[in-house]
Amino acid sequence: MTSPAAPETGTGEDPANQSSIGDHGGTAFSMRAVERLVAAAIKTVPGIATVDSKLGGFSRRAYPRVAVQLDPEANVAAVDCAIATVWPSPITDVSVAVQDAVAEAIDAYLGFKTTRVNVAIGRTVPGKRVSQQDLAARPVAAARAPQVTPTNVWQPQVKRRVSLKPVVVKHPLGISSPTIAPRAEVRSPSVSDIAPVEVRTIGTPNPAPVRSVSAPEPQELVPVSRPKPMQTRPVSVPKASPLKPVTVRPSNPVRVQAPRPQPLRAIEVRPLKLKDIRVEPTRIRTQPGGRHE
């Protein structure tokens, strides 16, 4: 909703996107300026993420996105906005804080009342956790926000009362008037008191004789021969041969026949029966002469 009597601002924008307030024909608001004001108020709320259109993924959407409608005759405004919130955060409380921030900014800077502030959650972005205490401590939009610095006030405590005693002067001190020394006589200096200074003549030194400087005889200039310029030779570059297509053919795999594994044969181990070995003693006969048979 726009006013037909909106004054021209000279910004080159469409007059349908401007609104004016007041009966004296004074102030005009550009829709772009109002949308930037609302976007700045949304960004002051904790838990709001700013998403660029280049980083918006497949949707290619930037957040926050704002659309404002103004009625300058009734001094009311309607706002539709889409935001991106930080996860994890209380999304419902963040949207309520956005509505309050937008209404406060429009009232503080434009003087309009908001009929509605529609908030749509378009995207969630992982980030730092936002609590309800952070939302409660958000800055309030105001044209002039006073800065309050809390100071601690201590109450003085009196432990013991001190009783004052009167001061009695037994012997009053005598006050003597100060004596002023006589003024010194100021004398002006006379010329006779200053001893005359003897003036001495300063003799000038003898002038130094001037010596003539002999200049060397000019020598004849010798012609300098410069080298002959070299002739450039054309260099023939072979013509570039066209590239030949290279066909890569897969090689046929060769089948290798592996021998079939033979079945294992059972090996029987039969124990052998050992025969008892009998050792029979032999008799050795000794012959005469020390021989043994």
Kinemage of the C-alpha trace (Angstrom):
@kinemage 1
@onewidth
@group {chain A} dominant
@subgroup {mainchain}
@vectorlist {calphas} color= white
{ca met a 1} P 0.000 0.000 0.000
{ca thr a 2} L 1.527 3.313 -1.062
{ca ser a 3} L 0.605 6.982 -0.884
{ca pro a 4} L -0.258 8.856 -4.111
{ca ala a 5} L 1.194 12.077 -2.657
{ca ala a 6} L 4.658 10.630 -1.959
{ca pro a 7} L 7.373 13.200 -2.781
{ca glu a 8} L 10.085 12.486 -5.300
{ca thr a 9} L 13.417 11.619 -3.687
{ca gly a 10} L 15.553 11.683 -6.821
{ca thr a 11} L 17.039 8.250 -6.182
{ca gly a 12} L 15.889 6.821 -9.493
{ca glu a 13} L 13.604 4.234 -7.884
{ca asp a 14} L 10.000 3.506 -8.721
{ca pro a 15} L 7.630 5.823 -6.797
{ca ala a 16} L 5.455 2.778 -6.064
{ca asn a 17} L 8.253 1.427 -3.876
{ca gln a 18} L 8.301 4.559 -1.693
{ca ser a 19} L 6.101 5.707 1.165
{ca ser a 20} L 5.732 9.006 3.009
{ca ile a 21} L 4.516 9.983 6.448
{ca gly a 22} L 3.280 13.244 7.893
{ca asp a 23} L 0.881 15.896 6.614
{ca his a 24} L 3.609 18.431 5.846
{ca gly a 25} L 4.928 16.433 2.873
{ca gly a 26} L 8.272 15.634 4.484
{ca thr a 27} L 9.700 12.109 4.664
{ca ala a 28} L 9.897 9.208 2.170
{ca phe a 29} L 11.134 5.680 2.803
{ca ser a 30} L 12.600 3.481 0.109
{ca met a 31} L 11.472 -0.141 0.206
{ca arg a 32} L 15.068 -1.288 -0.196
{ca ala a 33} L 16.128 0.778 2.802
{ca val a 34} L 13.265 -0.606 4.901
{ca glu a 35} L 14.119 -4.176 3.909
{ca arg a 36} L 17.772 -3.645 4.861
{ca leu a 37} L 16.651 -2.176 8.178
{ca val a 38} L 14.496 -5.222 8.886
{ca ala a 39} L 17.298 -7.600 7.818
{ca ala a 40} L 19.733 -5.848 10.164
{ca ala a 41} L 17.228 -6.189 13.017
{ca ile a 42} L 16.848 -9.931 12.288
{ca lys a 43} L 20.623 -10.472 12.411
{ca thr a 44} L 20.789 -9.052 15.949
{ca val a 45} L 18.814 -12.036 17.275
{ca pro a 46} L 21.020 -14.907 18.581
{ca gly a 47} L 20.535 -18.117 16.633
{ca ile a 48} L 20.167 -16.425 13.217
{ca ala a 49} L 22.532 -17.664 10.483
{ca thr a 50} L 23.446 -15.548 7.461
{ca val a 51} L 23.553 -17.650 4.278
{ca asp a 52} L 24.929 -16.282 1.002
{ca ser a 53} L 23.219 -17.182 -2.246
{ca lys a 54} L 26.491 -18.654 -3.573
{ca leu a 55} L 26.648 -21.015 -0.592
{ca gly a 56} L 22.954 -21.838 -0.508
{ca gly a 57} L 23.363 -25.306 -1.976
{ca phe a 58} L 20.945 -26.533 -4.615
{ca ser a 59} L 18.280 -23.951 -3.710
{ca arg a 60} L 20.647 -20.971 -4.267
{ca arg a 61} L 18.715 -18.890 -1.743
{ca ala a 62} L 20.118 -16.299 0.617
{ca tyr a 63} L 18.917 -15.855 4.174
{ca pro a 64} L 17.447 -13.768 5.690
{ca arg a 65} L 14.971 -12.747 2.952
{ca val a 66} L 12.552 -9.891 3.674
{ca ala a 67} L 9.405 -8.498 2.016
{ca val a 68} L 7.806 -5.345 3.512
{ca gln a 69} L 4.473 -3.622 2.814
{ca leu a 70} L 3.870 -0.087 4.152
{ca asp a 71} L 0.675 1.925 4.599
{ca pro a 72} L 1.824 5.549 5.165
{ca glu a 73} L -1.714 6.822 5.725
{ca ala a 74} L -2.300 4.512 8.698
{ca asn a 75} L 1.419 4.307 9.682
{ca val a 76} L 1.377 0.503 9.708
{ca ala a 77} L 3.648 -2.107 8.165
{ca ala a 78} L 3.436 -5.815 7.355
{ca val a 79} L 6.563 -7.953 7.134
{ca asp a 80} L 7.145 -11.414 5.632
{ca cys a 81} L 10.610 -12.885 6.239
{ca ala a 82} L 12.387 -16.208 5.763
{ca ile a 83} L 15.313 -16.978 8.079
{ca ala a 84} L 17.989 -19.620 8.628
{ca thr a 85} L 18.511 -20.731 12.215
{ca val a 86} L 21.505 -22.249 13.965
{ca trp a 87} L 21.120 -25.832 15.115
{ca pro a 88} L 20.847 -26.692 17.994
{ca ser a 89} L 18.649 -23.784 19.125
{ca pro a 90} L 15.032 -23.288 20.270
{ca ile a 91} L 13.548 -22.458 16.861
{ca thr a 92} L 10.165 -21.356 18.253
{ca asp a 93} L 11.768 -18.908 20.688
{ca val a 94} L 14.096 -17.632 17.936
{ca ser a 95} L 11.128 -16.887 15.644
{ca val a 96} L 9.312 -15.045 18.474
{ca ala a 97} L 12.476 -12.996 19.146
{ca val a 98} L 12.662 -12.154 15.425
{ca gln a 99} L 9.085 -10.885 15.484
{ca asp a 100} L 9.837 -8.695 18.515
{ca ala a 101} L 13.092 -7.372 17.006
{ca val a 102} L 11.401 -6.459 13.701
{ca ala a 103} L 8.504 -4.713 15.455
{ca glu a 104} L 10.890 -2.775 17.721
{ca ala a 105} L 13.109 -1.673 14.805
{ca ile a 106} L 10.184 -0.448 12.682
{ca asp a 107} L 8.690 1.422 15.644
{ca ala a 108} L 12.034 2.966 16.739
{ca tyr a 109} L 13.389 4.025 13.333
{ca leu a 110} L 10.258 4.544 11.171
{ca gly a 111} L 7.527 5.286 13.700
{ca phe a 112} L 5.239 2.631 12.166
{ca lys a 113} L 3.251 -0.076 13.909
{ca thr a 114} L 3.407 -3.636 12.629
{ca thr a 115} L 0.138 -5.425 11.871
{ca arg a 116} L 1.857 -8.765 11.322
{ca val a 117} L 5.351 -10.261 11.144
{ca asn a 118} L 5.331 -13.646 9.430
{ca val a 119} L 8.452 -15.723 10.018
{ca ala a 120} L 9.309 -18.809 7.934
{ca ile a 121} L 12.177 -21.149 8.813
{ca gly a 122} L 13.877 -21.884 5.505
{ca arg a 123} L 17.038 -23.641 6.603
{ca thr a 124} L 19.007 -24.834 9.628
{ca val a 125} L 22.783 -24.490 9.818
{ca pro a 126} L 24.947 -26.333 12.394
{ca gly a 127} L 26.713 -23.960 14.760
{ca lys a 128} L 27.117 -22.872 18.358
{ca arg a 129} L 24.303 -23.760 20.725
{ca val a 130} L 21.885 -20.925 21.563
{ca ser a 131} L 19.951 -20.937 24.828
{ca gln a 132} L 16.897 -19.007 26.015
{ca gln a 133} L 19.146 -16.841 28.185
{ca asp a 134} L 21.000 -15.685 25.062
{ca leu a 135} L 17.682 -14.749 23.451
{ca ala a 136} L 16.604 -12.846 26.560
{ca ala a 137} L 19.862 -10.840 26.505
{ca arg a 138} L 19.504 -9.661 22.884
{ca pro a 139} L 19.884 -5.889 22.300
{ca val a 140} L 16.662 -3.879 22.081
{ca ala a 141} L 16.287 -1.751 18.962
{ca ala a 142} L 16.051 1.936 19.773
{ca ala a 143} L 17.031 5.155 18.036
{ca arg a 144} L 19.073 6.106 21.098
{ca ala a 145} L 19.774 3.214 23.408
{ca pro a 146} L 21.122 4.433 26.782
{ca gln a 147} L 24.131 2.584 28.089
{ca val a 148} L 23.749 1.751 31.761
{ca thr a 149} L 26.836 0.772 33.735
{ca pro a 150} L 25.930 -0.831 37.073
{ca thr a 151} L 27.872 0.411 40.103
{ca asn a 152} L 28.160 -1.199 43.487
{ca val a 153} L 26.984 0.961 46.433
{ca trp a 154} L 28.311 0.192 49.900
{ca gln a 155} L 26.466 1.417 53.025
{ca pro a 156} L 28.901 2.857 55.591
{ca gln a 157} L 28.844 1.141 58.966
{ca val a 158} L 29.813 2.959 62.215
{ca lys a 159} L 31.257 0.619 64.800
{ca arg a 160} L 31.799 3.044 67.736
{ca arg a 161} L 30.646 6.559 68.218
{ca val a 162} L 33.357 9.083 68.941
{ca ser a 163} L 32.554 11.734 71.566
{ca leu a 164} L 34.026 15.131 70.856
{ca lys a 165} L 35.701 16.984 73.697
{ca pro a 166} L 35.963 20.796 73.883
{ca val a 167} L 39.434 22.244 73.401
{ca val a 168} L 40.524 24.564 76.233
{ca val a 169} L 43.444 26.960 75.696
{ca lys a 170} L 45.122 27.743 78.990
{ca his a 171} L 47.778 30.231 77.908
{ca pro a 172} L 46.864 32.271 74.877
{ca leu a 173} L 49.750 32.847 72.544
{ca gly a 174} L 50.827 36.428 71.912
{ca ile a 175} L 50.623 37.553 68.324
{ca ser a 176} L 53.554 39.687 67.252
{ca ser a 177} L 53.372 41.875 64.214
{ca pro a 178} L 56.000 41.138 61.561
{ca thr a 179} L 58.752 43.683 61.001
{ca ile a 180} L 59.290 44.959 57.497
{ca ala a 181} L 62.915 45.389 56.467
{ca pro a 182} L 63.880 48.759 54.943
{ca arg a 183} L 63.714 48.957 51.207
{ca ala a 184} L 66.998 48.744 49.350
{ca glu a 185} L 67.975 51.813 47.365
{ca val a 186} L 67.893 51.229 43.626
{ca arg a 187} L 70.700 52.883 41.774
{ca ser a 188} L 70.883 53.350 38.083
{ca pro a 189} L 74.285 52.437 36.552
{ca ser a 190} L 76.347 55.306 35.216
{ca val a 191} L 78.843 55.276 32.391
{ca ser a 192} L 81.627 56.329 34.719
{ca asp a 193} L 81.287 53.183 36.772
{ca ile a 194} L 82.019 50.973 33.753
{ca ala a 195} L 85.691 50.625 32.892
{ca pro a 196} L 86.498 51.484 29.254
{ca val a 197} L 87.386 48.541 27.026
{ca glu a 198} L 90.547 48.829 24.968
{ca val a 199} L 89.885 48.387 21.255
{ca arg a 200} L 92.426 46.295 19.432
{ca thr a 201} L 93.105 46.401 15.744
{ca ile a 202} L 93.128 43.112 13.889
{ca gly a 203} L 95.619 42.791 11.110
{ca thr a 204} L 94.538 41.236 7.824
{ca pro a 205} L 96.590 38.246 6.595
{ca asn a 206} L 98.720 38.505 3.492
{ca pro a 207} L 96.926 37.453 0.297
{ca ala a 208} L 97.936 34.040 -1.052
{ca pro a 209} L 99.553 34.033 -4.494
{ca val a 210} L 97.421 32.769 -7.370
{ca arg a 211} L 98.802 29.744 -9.210
{ca ser a 212} L 98.055 29.051 -12.832
{ca val a 213} L 96.803 25.571 -13.652
{ca ser a 214} L 97.969 24.050 -16.910
{ca ala a 215} L 95.254 22.235 -18.783
{ca pro a 216} L 96.174 19.118 -20.845
{ca glu a 217} L 96.201 19.441 -24.570
{ca pro a 218} L 93.041 18.196 -26.281
{ca gln a 219} L 93.508 14.858 -28.005
{ca glu a 220} L 92.144 13.979 -31.392
{ca leu a 221} L 89.027 11.905 -31.511
{ca val a 222} L 89.519 8.421 -32.878
{ca pro a 223} L 86.675 7.003 -34.984
{ca val a 224} L 85.162 3.901 -33.459
{ca ser a 225} L 83.990 1.217 -35.837
{ca arg a 226} L 80.772 -0.441 -34.866
{ca pro a 227} L 80.106 -4.058 -35.805
{ca lys a 228} L 78.074 -4.762 -38.845
{ca pro a 229} L 74.491 -5.755 -38.170
{ca met a 230} L 73.888 -9.452 -38.563
{ca gln a 231} L 71.387 -10.566 -41.079
{ca thr a 232} L 68.498 -12.534 -39.777
{ca arg a 233} L 67.947 -15.934 -41.262
{ca pro a 234} L 64.514 -17.383 -41.652
{ca val a 235} L 64.036 -20.523 -39.629
{ca ser a 236} L 61.803 -23.126 -41.161
{ca val a 237} L 59.548 -24.873 -38.695
{ca pro a 238} L 58.225 -28.253 -39.764
{ca lys a 239} L 54.521 -28.428 -40.114
{ca ala a 240} L 52.697 -29.990 -37.241
{ca ser a 241} L 51.512 -33.432 -38.188
{ca pro a 242} L 47.974 -34.290 -37.146
{ca leu a 243} L 47.624 -36.626 -34.246
{ca lys a 244} L 46.681 -40.153 -35.103
{ca pro a 245} L 44.021 -41.839 -33.081
{ca val a 246} L 45.365 -44.578 -30.906
{ca thr a 247} L 43.106 -47.551 -30.495
{ca val a 248} L 43.598 -49.645 -27.422
{ca arg a 249} L 42.366 -53.154 -27.823
{ca pro a 250} L 42.015 -55.373 -24.836
{ca ser a 251} L 44.089 -58.531 -25.049
{ca asn a 252} L 42.287 -61.849 -24.932
{ca pro a 253} L 43.049 -63.670 -21.727
{ca val a 254} L 44.736 -67.041 -22.138
{ca arg a 255} L 43.234 -69.831 -20.200
{ca val a 256} L 45.702 -71.928 -18.300
{ca gln a 257} L 44.651 -75.423 -17.363
{ca ala a 258} L 45.885 -76.369 -13.966
{ca pro a 259} L 46.376 -80.072 -13.220
{ca arg a 260} L 43.702 -81.580 -11.132
{ca pro a 261} L 44.794 -82.368 -7.623
{ca gln a 262} L 45.324 -86.097 -7.036
{ca pro a 263} L 43.606 -87.660 -4.117
{ca leu a 264} L 45.790 -88.369 -1.129
{ca arg a 265} L 46.688 -91.967 -0.466
{ca ala a 266} L 46.384 -93.459 2.925
{ca ile a 267} L 49.696 -94.567 4.383
{ca glu a 268} L 49.538 -97.466 6.748
{ca val a 269} L 52.240 -97.853 9.313
{ca arg a 270} L 52.561 -101.437 10.514
{ca pro a 271} L 54.721 -102.047 13.557
{ca leu a 272} L 57.514 -104.600 13.135
{ca lys a 273} L 58.003 -107.265 15.686
{ca leu a 274} L 61.530 -107.243 17.019
{ca lys a 275} L 63.151 -110.544 17.791
{ca asp a 276} L 64.955 -111.058 21.018
{ca ile a 277} L 68.702 -111.021 20.614
{ca arg a 278} L 70.464 -113.511 22.746
{ca val a 279} L 74.041 -112.957 23.623
{ca glu a 280} L 75.891 -116.164 24.316
{ca pro a 281} L 79.283 -116.005 25.946
{ca thr a 282} L 82.183 -117.472 23.977
{ca arg a 283} L 85.038 -119.320 25.427
{ca ile a 284} L 88.522 -118.234 24.577
{ca arg a 285} L 91.198 -120.858 24.559
{ca thr a 286} L 94.698 -119.890 25.156
{ca gln a 287} L 97.419 -121.793 23.346
{ca pro a 288} L 100.878 -122.089 24.533
{ca gly a 289} L 102.859 -119.104 23.510
{ca gly a 290} L 100.051 -116.616 24.487
{ca arg a 291} L 97.772 -117.082 21.431
{ca his a 292} L 94.013 -117.044 21.635
{ca glu a 293} L 91.645 -119.185 19.559
